[in-house]
Structure formats: C-alpha cells, structure tokens
Amino acid sequence: MQEQTAQNRDDVAAGPASGSQLLTFLLAGEEYGVDILRVQEIRGWDSATLVPNTPPYIKGIINIRGSIVPVLDLRLRFGLPAVEYGPTTVVIVVKVEGATRAMTVGLVVDAVSDVFSLATAKIQPPPEFGGDIDINFISGLITSEERLIVVLAVDGLLGKTAAVAEAPHALVA
C-alpha cells in the first residue's frame, strides 16, 4: 500500500492550502476518505457497551475521557458483510454536525490507509442513482490511475439515528 501511495503522489497537491486533506481508510478492500479536520483521534478497536433498540450498525457506546461516544460499524452501515474485528480494525473518532449540535462519533473501519492533500479540482461530485438510493453520506469521488476513493460526508452517516447519537446520555440510564 505504501508503494502504491507513493506512485500516486503526482496527483497529490503541494499542501493543505491548495485543497482538502483527507484521512483514507479501507472497508471490504475499497478505499474511503474523510476530511482530516473532522478527525479527532484514531483508536484501536475495544469493546463497546451495547445499547438496546439500536440498528445493527450501531455497535454501542464508548467512554473517551469522560465523554460518551456512539460507535457505528461502517461495514454494516453501508450494507457490507460483517467480519470479525482484527488487529488492523480501528475506530476513527470524528466530529459530526447534528441537527441541533456538534457531536463526536466513532466509526469502525477495517484499517487506516493514508493521509494526503488533494487539489479540490480532483474531487468529483457523487453519481446520481435515482430517488431510491440514499447518497447523503457521499460528498464526492477522487480518481487517479488505478484508484477510486469515496469521500464521505460524515454528517450524513447518522441518517435516521441522528436523534440517538445526539442524545447518548439518554441511552445510559
């Protein structure tokens, strides 16, 4: 992966001032990216406290330095098959803008890939799939020679679970 990343550096902008800086990660062999300014930390996977009556992609809640943080498994959120978590499984802790306030959410991914800066001109809009497919969590696509990176809009990942994520204290009774 390091060699492949180095080979694609010609697509990478000189620095963050010329575009977006992204943290990329892997899910089921595909590469995704999130705005690095939304990332608060990256943690190895540890158990989460289960919360009843939540969708299967919500793995539970974790305590990060006194803050209760909901954790979403992005594989399950995207309808991908579940896998057993391994040594490369991590939780990317991101800041999400909810309907009423900003919150912190953990995203379980297969592995972290890279951090790089791309010219915003390289980011293409997401494709149109029609009304039945929700693409609110995709902000764009980045293509280079043999690589396609789906850039996520983390604010759209919560969808119908936004009320649960915005009030995690109500889950801990």
Secondary structure by P-SEA (a helix, b strand, c coil): caaaaaaaccccccccccbbbbbbbbcccbbbbcccccccccccccbbbbbccccccccbbbbcccbbbbbbccccccccccccccccbbbbbbbbbcccccbbbbbbcccccccccccccccccccccccccccccccbbbbcccbbbbbbccccccccaaaaaaccccccc
